[in-house]
Amino acid sequence: MQKPSESWQKLQRATAERAYRTVIEPLKLIDVTFFAACILYLIGFFQLQYFDYRDGVTWLMGAQILLVAIAGLLVPILIGSFVTIHLTKRRLESALLQSG
C-alpha cells in the first residue's frame, strides 16, 4: 500500500485545523460556564451544609440559595455538551498529530 501524498496530508491537516477553529473554539464558552457552575455549586453546597444559619434568612442568603439552585440545574444540563466537546476536541487533536 502506498503512503498518502504530501498534498493529501496537507489537505487533511488544513481540514482538521479548520474544523477545530470553527467547532471547538467558539464553544469554549460552554467549558467556562460548566466549570463556573460546578465551582459555584460546590461552594454553595459546602457553605449551606456546614455553616449554621440560626439568625434567619437574609436577602443575600436567599440570592445565594437561588444561584446555587440554578448552578445545580446547569451542571447536569451542561455535562453532556462538555463531554461531547471534549471528545471531539481529542479526536481533532489526534487527527492533527497524525497528519503533522
BAFI-3210 file (N, C-alpha, C; in Angstrom, 3 decimals, decimal comma, padded with zeros to 6 digits):
// residues 100
n [1|2|3|4|5|6|7|8|9|10|11|12|13|14|15|16|17|18|19|20|21|22|23|24|25|26|27|28|29|30|31|32|33|34|35|36|37|38|39|40|41|42|43|44|45|46|47|48|49|50|51|52|53|54|55|56|57|58|59|60|61|62|63|64|65|66|67|68|69|70|71|72|73|74|75|76|77|78|79|80|81|82|83|84|85|86|87|88|89|90|91|92|93|94|95|96|97|98|99|100]
n.u [000,845|000,529|002,011|000,229|000,030|001,952|000,480|-002,078|-001,821|-001,359|-003,805|-005,516|-004,601|-005,125|-007,902|-008,556|-007,576|-009,200|-011,709|-011,309|-011,010|-013,535|-015,385|-014,591|-013,301|-015,298|-017,036|-015,894|-016,941|-018,916|-017,394|-016,232|-018,555|-019,577|-017,533|-017,644|-020,263|-020,045|-018,122|-019,418|-021,663|-020,505|-019,191|-021,398|-022,905|-021,235|-021,055|-023,732|-024,164|-022,371|-022,273|-023,832|-027,015|-028,774|-029,617|-031,459|-032,915|-031,530|-031,777|-029,516|-028,638|-030,806|-030,551|-028,134|-028,838|-030,628|-028,873|-027,157|-028,989|-029,678|-027,163|-026,892|-028,860|-027,809|-025,474|-026,011|-027,238|-025,306|-023,247|-023,377|-022,924|-020,365|-018,829|-019,162|-017,956|-015,368|-014,560|-014,717|-012,807|-010,480|-010,388|-010,038|-007,557|-005,943|-006,144|-004,850|-002,272|-001,573|-001,546|000,485]
n.v [-001,174|002,214|005,192|008,096|010,969|014,036|016,356|015,447|014,954|017,565|018,738|017,258|018,017|020,786|020,729|019,544|021,503|023,676|022,667|022,461|025,183|026,200|024,692|023,929|026,164|028,337|027,173|027,213|028,741|027,211|025,390|027,105|028,051|025,643|024,876|027,088|026,829|024,363|024,960|027,054|025,653|023,670|025,255|026,639|024,437|023,299|025,492|025,890|023,449|023,151|025,476|027,355|028,700|030,125|032,636|033,593|034,119|036,095|038,612|038,427|035,817|034,425|035,086|033,816|031,115|030,816|031,202|028,999|026,942|027,346|026,900|024,243|023,114|023,652|022,107|019,231|019,617|020,836|018,966|016,932|018,347|019,308|016,923|015,893|017,922|017,772|015,150|015,375|017,344|015,980|014,001|015,566|016,733|014,459|013,775|015,963|015,556|013,153|013,883|015,678]
n.w [000,000|-000,781|000,557|001,738|-000,369|-000,249|-000,694|-000,101|002,656|003,548|002,876|004,508|007,049|006,962|006,788|009,252|010,998|010,315|011,025|013,758|014,430|013,681|015,094|017,770|019,086|019,194|021,036|023,516|025,498|026,657|028,115|030,050|031,300|032,313|034,149|035,892|036,878|038,203|040,200|041,589|042,490|044,149|046,112|047,186|048,089|050,107|051,818|052,596|053,779|055,944|057,510|060,122|060,208|062,057|062,632|060,901|057,648|055,171|052,558|051,012|051,525|050,497|047,775|047,304|047,709|045,596|043,391|043,754|043,379|040,677|039,511|040,238|038,631|036,112|035,941|035,393|032,923|031,283|031,263|029,331|026,934|027,488|027,663|025,076|023,517|024,534|023,772|020,974|020,580|021,399|019,416|017,081|017,701|017,729|015,041|013,958|014,943|013,690|011,022|010,920]
ca.u [000,000|001,321|001,801|-000,523|000,875|002,173|-000,649|-003,197|-001,559|-001,586|-005,244|-006,098|-004,237|-005,870|-009,294|-008,646|-007,387|-010,407|-012,769|-011,007|-011,313|-014,956|-016,246|-014,153|-013,009|-016,491|-017,760|-015,143|-017,820|-019,603|-016,428|-016,128|-019,832|-019,670|-016,644|-018,178|-021,446|-019,569|-017,469|-020,444|-022,498|-019,752|-019,006|-022,695|-023,287|-020,476|-021,408|-025,051|-024,124|-021,531|-022,395|-025,072|-027,775|-029,891|-030,000|-032,540|-032,543|-031,467|-031,905|-028,261|-028,644|-031,814|-029,946|-027,116|-029,537|-031,147|-027,748|-026,705|-030,001|-029,514|-025,936|-027,183|-029,612|-026,956|-024,427|-026,379|-027,588|-024,095|-022,245|-023,417|-022,243|-018,949|-018,202|-019,150|-016,929|-014,062|-014,234|-014,485|-011,519|-009,426|-010,333|-009,424|-006,144|-005,239|-006,059|-003,797|-000,971|-001,301|-001,267|001,666]
ca.v [000,000|003,427|006,244|009,232|012,010|015,202|017,282|014,872|015,188|018,993|018,963|016,651|018,877|022,048|020,437|019,334|022,807|024,484|022,094|022,850|026,611|026,515|023,935|023,887|027,471|029,083|026,510|027,266|029,373|026,130|024,890|028,085|028,050|024,389|024,937|028,080|026,253|023,330|025,602|027,757|024,653|023,055|026,250|026,839|023,227|023,182|026,587|025,631|022,208|023,167|026,682|027,425|029,905|030,245|034,043|033,874|034,197|037,464|038,696|037,944|034,356|033,978|035,177|032,770|029,839|030,808|030,977|027,616|026,091|027,480|026,185|022,815|022,695|023,769|021,075|018,058|020,021|021,140|017,902|016,251|019,207|019,346|015,646|015,810|018,843|017,252|014,007|015,892|018,041|014,968|013,353|016,505|016,866|013,261|013,887|016,947|014,943|012,137|014,499|016,531]
ca.w [000,000|-000,900|001,549|001,181|-000,942|000,612|-000,859|000,635|004,073|003,798|002,816|005,708|008,177|006,842|007,112|010,702|011,654|010,100|011,862|015,141|014,592|013,523|016,006|019,166|019,678|019,612|022,114|024,773|026,479|027,375|029,105|031,131|032,008|033,053|035,308|036,831|037,535|039,137|041,341|042,359|043,141|045,247|047,179|047,831|048,789|051,354|052,710|053,159|054,543|057,139|058,314|060,883|059,882|063,004|062,760|059,966|056,240|054,656|051,105|050,427|051,598|049,537|046,441|047,223|047,542|044,234|042,489|043,909|042,754|039,228|039,163|040,368|037,449|034,930|035,905|034,583|031,559|030,521|031,268|028,037|025,971|027,834|027,308|023,617|023,019|024,927|022,929|019,627|020,619|021,431|018,107|016,141|018,033|017,264|013,580|013,655|015,227|012,690|009,725|011,007]
c.u [000,889|001,003|000,990|000,443|000,967|001,021|-001,889|-003,029|-001,786|-003,077|-005,940|-005,814|-005,011|-007,345|-009,485|-008,483|-008,621|-011,573|-012,555|-011,388|-012,808|-015,846|-015,839|-013,974|-014,258|-017,225|-016,984|-015,955|-018,584|-018,685|-016,356|-017,404|-019,986|-018,788|-017,137|-019,385|-021,028|-018,963|-018,501|-021,327|-021,769|-019,543|-020,316|-023,150|-022,559|-020,819|-022,776|-025,062|-023,448|-021,606|-023,776|-025,767|-028,993|-030,372|-031,171|-031,990|-032,588|-031,671|-030,655|-028,207|-029,685|-031,290|-028,897|-027,771|-030,104|-030,034|-027,228|-027,698|-029,894|-028,258|-026,138|-028,000|-028,756|-025,940|-024,875|-026,759|-026,328|-023,106|-022,237|-022,695|-020,746|-018,235|-018,115|-018,065|-015,543|-013,646|-013,954|-013,132|-010,364|-009,278|-009,688|-007,944|-005,353|-005,120|-004,980|-002,413|-000,602|-000,942|000,002|002,852]
c.v [001,235|004,394|007,370|010,302|013,201|016,194|016,761|015,110|016,651|019,323|018,414|017,512|020,192|021,846|020,249|020,655|023,685|023,964|022,471|024,308|026,898|025,802|024,118|025,271|028,279|028,464|026,471|027,947|028,322|025,537|025,818|028,097|026,788|024,423|025,947|027,531|025,192|023,958|026,311|026,766|024,014|024,019|026,466|025,627|023,116|024,299|026,345|024,387|022,387|024,433|026,736|028,759|030,017|031,686|034,403|034,002|035,652|037,427|038,153|036,419|033,772|034,022|034,095|031,401|029,723|030,553|029,548|026,658|026,156|026,748|024,677|022,277|022,715|022,635|019,850|018,404|020,205|019,988|017,130|017,043|019,226|018,072|015,506|016,703|018,307|016,077|014,428|016,589|017,040|014,281|014,274|016,692|015,637|013,255|014,886|016,362|013,898|012,751|015,332|015,794]
c.w [000,000|000,233|000,928|000,671|000,000|000,503|-000,114|002,131|004,435|003,801|004,059|006,936|008,146|007,204|008,612|011,451|011,495|010,940|013,316|015,374|014,540|014,535|017,462|019,765|020,043|020,807|023,426|025,875|027,286|028,433|030,309|031,962|032,852|034,306|036,347|037,580|038,552|040,392|042,217|043,115|044,331|046,411|047,926|048,622|050,123|052,334|053,354|054,041|055,901|057,980|058,948|060,603|060,790|063,167|061,854|058,551|055,799|053,142|050,416|050,437|050,646|048,106|046,247|047,006|046,130|043,216|042,562|043,258|041,222|038,762|039,253|039,199|036,184|034,813|035,105|033,147|030,713|030,436|029,939|026,962|026,221|027,407|025,785|023,021|023,347|024,043|021,483|019,546|020,616|020,079|017,067|016,426|017,588|015,743|013,180|013,892|014,174|011,340|009,744|011,310]
res [m|q|k|p|s|e|s|w|q|k|l|q|r|a|t|a|e|r|a|y|r|t|v|i|e|p|l|k|l|i|d|v|t|f|f|a|a|c|i|l|y|l|i|g|f|f|q|l|q|y|f|d|y|r|d|g|v|t|w|l|m|g|a|q|i|l|l|v|a|i|a|g|l|l|v|p|i|l|i|g|s|f|v|t|i|h|l|t|k|r|r|l|e|s|a|l|l|q|s|g]
***
